[in-house]
């Protein structure tokens, strides 16, 4: 059983459309992170959310942490081909180790 | 270099062979991590170093896997008697102590034939 369940696993949409991907758990977390990973590269941190209900914006990306701090969503407005990649949510467990979800593989078609 | 570097970028080996994967962290980062990413999955934690010592090795799958960081900088992940199931991308990350941001290298893609 995965600690973090991400959905959908795959998403392919046209340029200009909006989309939302989800990261869910039955556990409560003090913080949650979102990463983007491109082929042949390591994950790159996009944002850390720490407060229940918190909303953070990064250009066209909007991240929300659930009120109960068990889940999070990532919304992309007017998706661009450059948004293509694997989106991973993660939490810090123990001293410092990251536990990742299985990711959402996003493809934006021109 | 400014980022985390890993060598080799690709390694193909035969079942039963020994391999070493190298990680050069960002200068000044005392924390170093190894993760393994199988196809279609998120990275899975293997081991965490604080300085020269392994602070948490709970993710190493078995005793064929070993990692060292003798001088508190470069780290080597060593895999003995490789198996086909070891095929994956091995990622290294580093961070400053007390911060939540880990910086990842590009990974080494290991293929065991």
Interface residues (C-beta under 8 A of the other chain):
Chain A: X31 X33 X40 X41 X42 X43 X44 X45 X48 X88 X90 X92 X94 X95 X96 X97 X98 X99 X100 X101 X102 X103
Chain B: X4 X31 X33 X35 X40 X41 X42 X43 X44 X45 X48 X50 X55 X56 X58 X59 X91 X93 X95 X100 X101 X102 X104 X105 X106 X107
